[in-house]
């Protein structure tokens, strides 16, 4: 009898552990600020004037909010060991952008026609959940890519 009661207690404890761990995974996955989104580019070389397709992927289970849509995207060029902005954000109408949990979108950015040969990257503000305070966060950055002159 005593052995049976022990198994019942162990069984109850195991069932409780399974239920508790199941409840713990019911919360949305959120890796936290700076780790919710990843940027990517399709190619590692482009011609000046070409369009760069930037993939923006929400890695979390949280809806993210871009107060200015993707209007704050900046083009930066590598100058020695530093990155310098060569083209600031474009003017655009007030737009609210949302990135649903697990969603990937493609944002098209046109390189300037006269862009100098060199290494470039695109940066944009980090999106935040709508309920999160507007705490300044690091910018999102694409991997670096090379730009060549267009020969016409």
N, C-alpha and C positions, 0 to 999 in steps of 0.2 A: 504494500500500500504506500509505504513511504517513497519508494522509487517512482510510483505513478504520480504522486503529488509533486515530486521534483520535476518530472517531465512536463506536467501541467504548468508549473511555474516557469520553466524554461520556454515552453511553447508560448505562454502569455507574454513573456519578455520579448521573444523573437517577433511575435505579432505586433506588439507595441512599437518595437524598433522599426519594423517595416512601415507601419502607419506614420510614425514620426518622420522618417526619412522621406516618405512620399509627400508629406505636407511641406517639408523644407524645400522640395523641388518645385512646389507650386508657385513660388515667387518668380517673377520674371528675371531672367539672366541679365545682369548689368555689370560689365567689367569695370565700370566707373569712368570718370572724366578722363579724356585723353586716350581711352582704349575702346571706345564704342564704335568708332568709324575707321575705315581704312580707305585710302585713295590708291588708285592705280592708273597707269597709262598703258595703252595697247602696244606701242612701239617704243624703242629706245632712241630712234632718230627720226627727225622731221625736217621738211624744207620750210624756209621762212614763208609765211602766208598760208601755211597748211592749217587744218583744223586738228586739234588734239582732243581725242575722246578720253575724258577722265571718268573712270568708274568710281562711284562713291557707294560703299557698302556699309550698312548698319549691321554690326556684329552682335548687337544686343537684342533683347526682347522688349525694348523700350522704344516708344515713338519719340523721334528726335525732331527738333524745331530749328529751322534756319530763319532768323528774323528778317533777313534781307534776301532770301532765296539764295542763289549762287552769285549774286551781284558783286560780292566783295572779293572775287578771285583776282589774285595778283600774279603777274609773271615776273620771276626773278632770274637773274643771270649770275653765274658764279664768276667772281672776280678775285683770283688768288684763293684765299681760304674763306672769303666771306661771300654772302649772297646779297645782291643789290636789286631793288625793285626797278624794273625797266618799263613796266606798264602797270599803272594802278588800276583799281576797280573801275569798271564801266558804270556809267549812269544807267539806271533802269528804274522802271516804276516800282512803287512800293509793292513788295511781293512777300508772301509768307510761304516758306517751303517746309514740307514735312517729309521725313524719311521713316517709313513704317518699320516695325521690327523685322529684321532679316532682309529688308528690301535693298536692292542695288539699282542705282540709277546711273545714267550716262549724261554727263554735262559736257557740252562741246565748247571748246575755247579756240578761237582763231588767233594764230600767231601773227604778229605784225609782219607785213610784207618785207620790210627792210631789216628784219632782225639780223644782228651780227652772228657770225659763226661762233658757237660756244656751247657750254653746258647750261641748261635751264631747268627750272622747276616751277610748278604752280602752287600757290598757297591760298588757303581760304580759312575763314574763322571756323572754329570747332562748333558743331551743333550741340544743343543741350535739350534735355527733356523740358517740356513746357512749364512744369512746376518747379524746376531748379532755379535758384537765384542766379543772376547774371554775374557770376564770378569769372573774372578773366581767365581764360585757359589758353594753352599752347595752340598754335595754328596747325591745321592739317597741311601736310605737304605731300606732293606726288614724289615718286622716285625721280631722280635726275634724268634728263634726256638731252641728246645732242641736237642742235639745230644747224643746218647747212644752208648756204645761200641758194636761192633759186636762180638757175641759169635760164634766161629766156631767149 
